[in-house]
Every structure is written in C-alpha cells, then in structure tokens.
C-alpha cells in the first residue's frame, strides 16, 4: 500500500489528502482549510488517544505522513483529523504499571538520562508508550 499525501492550493482554500483507510472506501479523505478561518481540519473536535493509523496504535500526535503533528478524531483513523496544538498533546496517565510496579507520579527509574518520565497508558509494560515529564 502506497502511503502519501497531496497538497494543492486554490484561491480561497487549501486541500490536504491523507491516506485512506483500508476499509471499503478507496478514495483519500479530503480536508479543507478555509483561508478566512486559518484553521486546518476539524478544529472544534478533540484528539482521541490512543488511535490506530497505519496498523499501529498511537498514544500521542504523530508527524507521518505530514510535516506537522496531527491526531485522529476517532479511535480508528477514519479520515477525520486535525493538526495538534500544545493542548492536544497526550497527558500522563496515573497510576501506571512499569515492570510490575504501580506508580502515581513521574519516575526516573529506567531512564538512561535520569530524566523524569511517565506512561501514556495505564500499562507501560504492555504498550511501551511514554513521554518526559516537564
């Protein structure tokens, strides 16, 4: 399956095409950015984490196949998405399980650089999704 996107620009709107899902729909999903609003995608909706795109579960905004971070607006990507803002980034999940132990705050255990981190799911041992705590 070829993965890619198309960017075209008209006089009053910009179109972005993301890869279609592998369901019965074969056409790419189309989003429009109306220049007067300067908001891409479906800006009034919230990111859904985790979401599945490209046969992979994502716990935070992703860059592929676009140049800017984006997220799905449904658990399984169905063509509805938006560009991510700082408010859309995945949040730490507490409590979370790491190496069979339950933690209720950020930890440095297991960090090569001794920087605090947290899980993005209730079970790090299963999902291996994490981020640094700031």
WOTA-V645985 format. One record per pair of residues at least 6 apart in sequence whose ideal C-beta (glycine too) atoms are under 6 Angstrom apart, sorted by sequence separation. I is the first residue (numbers start at 1). GAP is how many residues later the second one is. If there is no record, write none. Layout:
I | GAP
I | GAP
//
This chain:
63 | 6
108 | 6
111 | 6
121 | 6
8 | 7
33 | 7
50 | 7
51 | 7
73 | 7
95 | 7
96 | 7
20 | 8
50 | 8
61 | 8
108 | 8
121 | 8
50 | 9
72 | 9
95 | 9
120 | 9
31 | 10
49 | 10
61 | 10
94 | 10
106 | 10
6 | 11
17 | 11
18 | 11
70 | 11
119 | 11
5 | 12
106 | 12
5 | 13
17 | 13
70 | 13
71 | 13
117 | 13
70 | 14
15 | 15
16 | 15
68 | 15
69 | 15
117 | 15
118 | 15
3 | 16
15 | 17
71 | 17
115 | 17
116 | 17
13 | 19
14 | 19
13 | 21
51 | 21
12 | 23
61 | 23
96 | 23
47 | 24
48 | 24
51 | 24
52 | 24
53 | 24
48 | 26
51 | 26
92 | 26
93 | 26
96 | 26
97 | 26
98 | 26
48 | 27
106 | 27
45 | 28
93 | 28
96 | 28
97 | 28
93 | 29
60 | 30
90 | 30
42 | 31
59 | 31
42 | 38
43 | 39
41 | 40
42 | 40
41 | 41
47 | 41
49 | 41
41 | 42
40 | 43
29 | 50
21 | 57
5 | 60
59 | 61
3 | 62
59 | 70
//
